[in-house]
């Protein structure tokens, strides 16, 4: 079983709950980040020397970030807890709820395959994040992991929710966040016993954060004369949520051209792999797996993967994003690497017609020629792909919950 251990979380004091935490910084433009950095005692202000500095001395900028953190800690603007697990619950504006536990997983379990991944990471991005961790020694945004639901874990969380949370705040996107601190020795032991029954964790969101933490640990071990395995850099701050408490939305594609093909030749090429049904000009959301929504020249179509191409075994062939690449992007449109091609863009959906309408608007604008709406990946298929050590195409999953940065932080020192 993979390790999941409690830790001494660092969190903003109550009066800073509305200003210090933030949504992930990649949600904001550079101008918005600069504006947020002007707020004193905010996370963005703390990391301002890194995210806003014009200086090319990155090491110096990162030392300033660490110093800013330590000043806040010494001034009691940040609170360091005793060793704890944390129960974390999000309630969305539509009243749907996600909950799970905050703690630490081991980089050794990641290397040994007990923490499984379903996508590849970009080396340069991983190295950049690893250098940040090496210099700052703070993990502020947990990796989202999932596991097969365990009723005993759910029972313990139900019991804990009867207590008063240490944190209760609503973020600017209308999401309610509650956190309970679990530090009672008996409760810690009870949680450890049931968590030890989990066979594997699966990375749902945060492959680069996991990869960079592991890369940093590898670098630190190579520099050390003696490695105990208990050093702070050997652990990754994580949020574990059961497979019954995550939601995977559609992640769609728009393409700039048909690779020089006429519409007639394009449809002729599609007929080799798909049954094609014209749906008219009303937005069409794919009704089930292996039905792909296509929008071209003001019309929607259902592309139904032919039966003789249906997978006999579970794995990548059950993922429509993979089938799109296998039968359309690569052989017909000649997009060999969707991760690097400038002819394709990825568009987030929300598992409703709104996501399809957004695709339509992008094509109707004239910037793109054709759009593809895809049925969301199931959690069971995500786990199967991970078990088989296969890798999904980029941007195949859009997963909730999305986590706040710096509600709770992990100091690796």
C-alpha positions as CSV (number, residue, x, y, z in Angstrom):
1,X,0.0,0.0,0.0
2,X,1.2,3.6,-0.7
3,X,2.2,5.8,2.2
4,X,-0.1,8.6,3.2
5,X,1.1,10.4,6.3
6,X,0.0,13.4,8.3
7,X,2.1,16.6,8.4
8,X,2.5,20.0,10.1
9,X,0.4,22.2,7.8
10,X,1.0,25.9,7.5
11,X,-2.1,28.1,7.0
12,X,-3.1,31.8,7.1
13,X,-4.6,33.1,10.3
14,X,-8.4,33.6,10.3
15,X,-8.2,37.3,9.4
16,X,-6.3,36.5,6.2
17,X,-8.6,33.8,4.9
18,X,-10.2,36.1,2.3
19,X,-7.0,37.5,1.0
20,X,-4.1,35.0,1.4
21,X,-5.3,31.9,-0.5
22,X,-5.9,32.0,-4.2
23,X,-7.0,29.9,-7.1
24,X,-4.2,28.4,-9.1
25,X,-2.2,31.2,-10.7
26,X,-2.6,29.8,-14.3
27,X,-6.2,31.0,-14.0
28,X,-5.1,34.6,-14.2
29,X,-3.5,36.9,-16.7
30,X,-0.2,38.6,-16.0
31,X,-2.0,41.8,-15.4
32,X,-4.4,40.1,-12.9
33,X,-1.4,38.5,-11.1
34,X,0.3,41.9,-10.8
35,X,-2.8,43.4,-9.3
36,X,-3.1,40.6,-6.8
37,X,0.5,40.9,-5.9
38,X,-0.2,44.4,-4.5
39,X,-2.3,42.9,-1.7
40,X,-0.2,42.6,1.4
41,X,-0.3,39.3,3.3
42,X,-1.5,37.4,0.3
43,X,0.1,34.3,-1.3
44,X,0.6,36.2,-4.6
45,X,2.4,39.0,-2.7
46,X,4.6,36.4,-1.0
47,X,5.7,34.9,-4.3
48,X,5.8,38.2,-6.0
49,X,9.6,38.2,-6.4
50,X,9.3,35.1,-8.6
51,X,6.1,35.7,-10.5
52,X,6.4,39.5,-11.1
53,X,10.1,40.2,-11.0
54,X,11.9,41.4,-14.1
55,X,15.3,40.3,-12.6
56,X,16.9,37.3,-14.4
57,X,18.6,36.2,-11.1
58,X,16.0,33.4,-10.5
59,X,17.9,32.0,-7.5
60,X,17.9,35.4,-5.8
61,X,14.2,35.9,-6.5
62,X,13.4,32.5,-5.0
63,X,15.4,33.3,-1.9
64,X,13.2,36.4,-1.5
65,X,10.1,34.2,-1.7
66,X,11.4,32.0,1.1
67,X,12.3,35.0,3.1
68,X,8.8,36.5,2.6
69,X,7.3,33.2,3.8
70,X,9.5,33.1,7.0
71,X,8.7,36.7,7.8
72,X,4.9,35.9,7.6
73,X,5.5,32.9,9.8
74,X,7.6,34.8,12.4
75,X,4.9,37.6,12.5
76,X,2.2,34.9,13.1
77,X,0.4,35.8,9.9
78,X,0.8,32.2,9.1
79,X,0.1,29.4,11.6
80,X,2.1,26.1,11.8
81,X,-0.1,23.3,13.1
82,X,1.0,20.2,15.0
83,X,1.2,16.9,13.0
84,X,-2.3,16.4,11.4
85,X,-4.4,15.0,8.6
86,X,-6.9,17.5,7.2
87,X,-10.4,16.8,6.0
88,X,-11.1,19.2,3.1
89,X,-14.6,19.7,1.6
90,X,-15.6,21.9,-1.3
91,X,-19.2,22.8,-2.0
92,X,-19.8,24.2,-5.5
93,X,-22.3,26.9,-6.4
94,X,-24.6,24.2,-7.8
95,X,-24.4,22.5,-4.3
96,X,-22.4,19.5,-5.5
97,X,-19.7,18.5,-3.0
98,X,-16.2,17.1,-3.1
99,X,-14.3,15.9,-0.1
100,X,-11.1,14.1,0.8
101,X,-8.0,14.2,2.9
102,X,-4.9,16.3,2.8
103,X,-1.6,14.6,3.7
104,X,1.7,13.5,2.2
105,X,2.6,10.7,-0.2
106,X,6.1,9.4,-0.8
107,X,8.1,9.9,-4.0
108,X,9.3,6.3,-3.6
109,X,5.7,5.1,-4.1
110,X,5.6,7.2,-7.2
111,X,8.8,5.7,-8.6
112,X,7.7,2.2,-7.5
113,X,4.3,2.4,-9.3
114,X,2.0,2.6,-6.3
115,X,1.1,6.1,-7.4
116,X,0.0,5.7,-11.0
117,X,-0.1,8.3,-13.8
118,X,-2.0,8.5,-17.1
119,X,-0.2,11.3,-18.9
120,X,3.4,12.3,-19.7
121,X,5.0,15.5,-18.4
122,X,7.1,18.1,-20.2
123,X,10.7,17.9,-19.0
124,X,11.4,21.6,-19.1
125,X,8.3,22.4,-17.0
126,X,9.2,19.7,-14.5
127,X,12.7,20.9,-14.1
128,X,11.6,24.5,-13.6
129,X,9.1,23.5,-10.9
130,X,11.7,21.3,-9.3
131,X,14.2,24.2,-9.0
132,X,11.4,26.3,-7.4
133,X,10.9,23.6,-4.8
134,X,14.6,23.2,-4.2
135,X,15.0,26.9,-3.4
136,X,11.7,27.8,-1.7
137,X,10.9,24.4,0.0
138,X,7.2,25.1,0.0
139,X,4.4,23.1,-1.6
140,X,1.3,25.3,-1.7
141,X,-1.0,23.4,-4.1
142,X,-1.7,19.7,-3.5
143,X,-1.6,17.0,-6.2
144,X,-5.1,15.5,-6.7
145,X,-5.1,11.8,-6.2
146,X,-8.0,9.3,-6.4
147,X,-8.5,5.8,-5.2
148,X,-11.2,3.1,-5.2
149,X,-13.8,4.1,-2.6
150,X,-13.5,2.6,0.8
151,X,-16.6,2.8,3.1
152,X,-14.5,2.9,6.3
153,X,-12.7,6.0,5.1
154,X,-16.1,7.6,4.3
155,X,-17.4,6.7,7.7
156,X,-14.4,8.4,9.5
157,X,-14.9,11.5,7.4
158,X,-18.6,11.5,8.1
159,X,-17.8,11.4,11.8
160,X,-15.2,14.2,11.6
161,X,-17.6,16.5,9.8
162,X,-19.7,16.7,13.0
163,X,-17.0,18.8,14.5
164,X,-16.4,22.5,13.9
165,X,-14.0,23.2,11.0
166,X,-10.8,25.2,11.5
167,X,-11.4,26.9,8.2
168,X,-14.6,28.0,6.5
169,X,-14.3,30.4,3.6
170,X,-15.9,31.1,0.2
171,X,-13.6,31.9,-2.7
172,X,-14.2,34.5,-5.4
173,X,-15.7,31.9,-7.7
174,X,-18.4,31.1,-5.2
175,X,-16.9,27.8,-4.0
176,X,-17.2,27.1,-0.3
177,X,-14.1,25.6,1.4
178,X,-14.2,23.9,4.8
179,X,-11.2,22.2,6.5
180,X,-11.1,20.1,9.7
181,X,-7.8,19.4,11.5
182,X,-7.4,15.8,12.6
183,X,-4.6,15.5,15.2
184,X,-6.1,13.3,17.9
185,X,-3.8,10.3,18.3
186,X,-6.6,7.8,18.2
187,X,-8.1,9.3,15.1
188,X,-4.7,9.5,13.4
189,X,-4.3,5.8,14.1
190,X,-7.8,4.9,12.9
191,X,-7.2,6.8,9.6
192,X,-3.8,5.2,9.1
193,X,-5.3,1.7,9.5
194,X,-8.0,2.2,6.9
195,X,-5.7,4.1,4.5
196,X,-3.3,1.2,4.7
197,X,-6.0,-0.8,2.9
198,X,-5.7,1.4,-0.2
199,X,-3.8,-0.6,-2.9
200,X,-2.9,2.4,-5.2
201,X,-3.4,6.1,-5.7
202,X,-4.0,7.5,-9.2
203,X,-3.0,11.0,-10.3
204,X,-6.2,12.8,-11.3
205,X,-4.7,16.3,-11.6
206,X,-1.1,17.5,-11.0
207,X,1.2,15.3,-13.0
208,X,3.8,18.1,-13.3
209,X,3.6,18.9,-9.6
210,X,4.1,15.2,-8.8
211,X,6.9,14.9,-11.3
212,X,8.7,18.0,-10.2
213,X,8.6,17.0,-6.6
214,X,10.1,13.6,-7.5
215,X,12.7,15.2,-9.7
216,X,13.7,17.6,-6.8
217,X,13.9,14.6,-4.5
218,X,16.2,12.8,-6.9
219,X,18.5,15.8,-7.2
220,X,18.6,16.3,-3.4
221,X,19.4,12.6,-2.8
222,X,22.2,12.8,-5.3
223,X,23.8,15.7,-3.5
224,X,23.4,14.2,0.0
225,X,26.0,11.9,1.6
226,X,23.4,10.2,3.6
227,X,19.7,9.8,2.8
228,X,17.4,8.7,5.6
229,X,14.2,8.7,3.5
230,X,12.4,10.9,6.1
231,X,13.7,14.2,4.7
232,X,10.9,16.7,3.8
233,X,11.8,16.7,0.1
234,X,10.9,13.0,-0.1
235,X,7.1,13.7,0.3
236,X,4.5,15.3,-2.0
237,X,1.6,17.3,-0.6
238,X,-1.6,15.6,-1.9
239,X,-5.3,15.6,-1.7
240,X,-6.8,12.1,-1.9
241,X,-10.4,11.8,-3.0
242,X,-12.3,8.6,-3.7
243,X,-13.3,7.7,-7.3
244,X,-16.9,8.4,-6.3
245,X,-16.1,12.0,-5.3
246,X,-14.5,13.4,-8.4
247,X,-16.1,14.6,-11.6
248,X,-14.4,14.4,-15.1
249,X,-15.7,16.9,-17.7
250,X,-15.2,16.9,-21.5
251,X,-12.1,18.4,-22.9
252,X,-12.6,19.3,-26.6
253,X,-10.6,20.4,-29.7
254,X,-10.8,23.0,-32.4
255,X,-8.6,22.7,-35.6
256,X,-7.5,25.5,-37.8
257,X,-7.7,23.7,-41.2
258,X,-8.5,20.4,-43.0
259,X,-4.9,19.8,-44.1
260,X,-5.7,21.1,-47.6
261,X,-8.6,18.6,-48.1
262,X,-11.9,19.6,-49.6
263,X,-14.9,18.8,-47.5
264,X,-15.8,16.0,-49.9
265,X,-12.4,14.3,-49.4
266,X,-12.4,15.0,-45.7
267,X,-15.8,13.2,-45.3
268,X,-14.6,10.4,-47.6
269,X,-11.6,9.9,-45.3
270,X,-13.8,9.9,-42.2
271,X,-16.1,7.2,-43.6
272,X,-13.3,4.7,-43.4
273,X,-13.5,4.8,-39.6
274,X,-16.9,6.3,-38.6
275,X,-20.6,6.1,-39.2
276,X,-21.5,9.7,-39.9
277,X,-24.9,11.1,-39.0
278,X,-25.9,14.7,-39.8
279,X,-27.4,16.5,-36.8
280,X,-28.2,19.9,-38.3
281,X,-27.3,23.3,-36.9
282,X,-28.4,22.7,-33.3
283,X,-25.5,21.9,-30.9
284,X,-25.0,18.2,-30.5
285,X,-23.4,16.8,-27.3
286,X,-22.1,13.3,-27.7
287,X,-24.6,10.9,-26.2
288,X,-22.2,8.2,-25.1
289,X,-18.7,6.9,-25.4
290,X,-17.4,6.4,-29.0
291,X,-19.8,9.1,-30.3
292,X,-17.9,12.2,-31.3
293,X,-19.6,15.5,-32.0
294,X,-18.2,17.4,-35.0
295,X,-19.0,20.9,-36.2
296,X,-18.1,21.9,-39.7
297,X,-19.4,24.7,-42.0
298,X,-22.5,25.4,-39.8
299,X,-23.5,21.8,-39.4
300,X,-23.2,19.3,-36.5
301,X,-22.4,15.6,-37.1
302,X,-22.2,12.5,-34.9
303,X,-19.1,10.4,-35.7
304,X,-19.8,6.9,-34.4
305,X,-16.7,4.7,-34.3
306,X,-17.3,1.6,-36.5
307,X,-18.0,-1.6,-34.7
308,X,-15.0,-3.5,-36.1
309,X,-12.7,-0.8,-34.7
310,X,-14.2,-1.1,-31.2
311,X,-11.7,-2.3,-28.6
312,X,-11.8,-5.9,-27.5
313,X,-9.7,-5.0,-24.4
314,X,-10.0,-2.0,-22.1
315,X,-7.3,0.7,-22.3
316,X,-6.5,3.6,-24.5
317,X,-8.8,2.3,-27.2
318,X,-11.7,3.1,-24.9
319,X,-10.7,6.8,-24.7
320,X,-12.3,8.9,-27.4
321,X,-9.5,11.5,-27.2
322,X,-7.1,8.7,-28.2
323,X,-9.5,7.5,-31.0
324,X,-9.7,11.0,-32.3
325,X,-6.0,11.2,-32.6
326,X,-5.7,7.6,-34.0
327,X,-8.4,8.0,-36.7
328,X,-8.6,11.7,-37.5
329,X,-5.8,13.9,-36.2
330,X,-2.9,11.8,-37.3
331,X,-4.0,10.0,-40.5
332,X,-6.3,12.6,-42.0
333,X,-5.3,16.0,-40.7
334,X,-1.6,15.0,-40.3
335,X,-1.3,16.5,-36.8
336,X,1.4,14.1,-35.4
337,X,1.9,15.7,-32.0
338,X,-1.2,17.6,-30.7
339,X,0.9,18.7,-27.7
340,X,3.1,20.9,-29.9
341,X,1.1,21.6,-33.0
342,X,-0.1,25.2,-33.5
343,X,-3.0,24.0,-35.6
344,X,-5.0,22.6,-32.6
345,X,-6.4,24.3,-29.5
346,X,-7.9,22.6,-26.5
347,X,-11.3,23.9,-25.2
348,X,-12.6,23.2,-21.7
349,X,-16.2,21.9,-21.5
350,X,-18.6,21.4,-18.6
351,X,-20.5,18.3,-19.7
352,X,-23.4,20.3,-21.1
353,X,-24.3,21.9,-24.4
354,X,-22.6,25.1,-23.2
355,X,-19.2,23.5,-24.0
356,X,-20.4,22.6,-27.5
357,X,-21.8,26.1,-28.1
358,X,-18.4,27.4,-27.3
359,X,-16.9,25.2,-29.9
360,X,-19.5,26.5,-32.4
361,X,-18.6,30.1,-31.6
362,X,-14.9,29.5,-32.2
363,X,-15.5,27.9,-35.6
364,X,-18.1,30.5,-36.6
365,X,-15.5,33.2,-35.8
366,X,-13.5,32.0,-38.7
367,X,-10.4,31.4,-36.6
368,X,-11.0,27.6,-36.7
369,X,-12.3,25.3,-39.4
370,X,-13.6,22.3,-37.5
371,X,-14.4,21.4,-33.9
372,X,-14.7,18.0,-32.1
373,X,-16.7,17.5,-28.9
374,X,-15.7,14.5,-26.9
375,X,-17.5,12.3,-24.3
376,X,-15.8,12.7,-20.9
377,X,-13.3,10.0,-19.8
378,X,-14.7,7.8,-17.0
379,X,-12.8,7.4,-13.8
380,X,-12.7,3.6,-14.3
381,X,-11.1,4.1,-17.8
382,X,-8.6,6.6,-16.3
383,X,-7.6,4.0,-13.7
384,X,-7.3,1.2,-16.3
385,X,-5.1,3.3,-18.5
386,X,-2.9,4.1,-15.5
387,X,-2.8,0.4,-14.5
388,X,-1.7,-0.5,-18.0
389,X,1.0,2.2,-17.8
390,X,-0.4,3.8,-20.9
391,X,-0.5,7.6,-21.5
392,X,-3.5,9.5,-22.7
393,X,-3.3,12.3,-25.3
394,X,-2.7,15.8,-23.8
395,X,-5.7,17.5,-22.3
396,X,-7.9,14.4,-22.1
397,X,-9.3,15.1,-18.6
398,X,-10.8,18.1,-17.0
399,X,-11.3,17.1,-13.4
400,X,-13.0,18.6,-10.3
401,X,-12.4,19.5,-7.6
402,X,-10.0,22.3,-8.5
403,X,-7.9,23.1,-5.5
404,X,-7.1,26.4,-3.8
405,X,-3.5,27.4,-3.5
406,X,-2.2,28.1,0.1
407,X,-5.3,27.2,2.1
408,X,-2.9,24.8,3.7
409,X,0.8,24.6,2.8
410,X,3.5,22.0,3.3
411,X,6.9,23.3,4.4
412,X,9.6,20.8,3.4
413,X,12.2,22.2,5.8
